[in-house]
Amino acid sequence: MDTLFYAVPKEAHDLHFVFDLFQNIDWKREDESTGVPSLSKTTINEIVVLMPALNEQVLIGRLFAQIDSLITLHQRKLEKHQNLKKAYLNEMFIELEA
């Protein structure tokens, strides 16, 4: 069973920056459970992070959003090339029927 948490910024924050910031927090280290992973609201609110000025957040957020887009583009290209290779191999090494 998974638990859903959400965050509501108290001040003006760039959501791309905050998303990337949340991806870098070691949430498992904050786990308070003895069985099923769990975090309390208190524990989450006690996590301290450094936030640059909003204009820097926007620039950093854009940078990482562009990098994510580039990674996605290259992953799609890789999949296409892998499929092409597979098709060529199937054409080259036709199974002979017995």
Summary of the structure (lengths in Angstrom):
residues: 98
radius of gyration: 22.2
end to end distance: 50.6
largest distance: 71.8
contacts: 175
relative contact order: 0.12
helix: 58%
strand: 0%
